[in-house]
Amino acid sequence: MDFERIFDESYERVLKVQHNKEHFFEAFYNRFIEADSRVAVHFKNTNMEHQQQMLEKSFYRLVVFYATNYADDYLERIAIKHSKLALNIAPDLYDIWLDNLMTTVADFDPLHDENTELAWRLVLSTGITYMKFKHSHC
């Protein structure tokens, strides 16, 4: 099964629709912020429109990392910014991030099924593992 293709097609679909008058990244962040009080604290004074744009850009880097196993300078900067030396994003929050993302994908992708979820998890897992590792290794 071509999980990268399944991911790519699903990603294109979720960006094209609105659900409850929200775009994909907006809905994701609203869900994620409500999921854990630590998340809400981290985003308390954040320009969420800018944050959504940054996440969209970061998605591309995570897909490239999955495809190449190469962490470019951009991904390295994000990892350092999220490490214990800077924002101190707890590693377990990445699991909450991914679970909330998967729920959002299910809401936005009309063709969502188990293979779609697996594709998203596989494509993003290497980048998430990288971010977790860098939390205490920067």
Salt bridges, closest charged atoms under 4 A:
GLU9 OE1 - ARG5 NH1 3.04
ASP36 OD1 - ARG38 NE 3.01
ASP72 OD2 - ARG61 NH1 2.62
GLU76 OE2 - LYS134 NZ 3.41
ASP92 OD2 - ARG38 NH2 2.71
ASP95 OD1 - LYS132 NZ 2.74
ASP99 OD1 - ARG121 NH2 3.09
ASP107 OD2 - ARG31 NH2 2.69
ASP109 OD1 - ARG13 NE 2.61
GLU117 OE2 - ARG121 NE 2.81
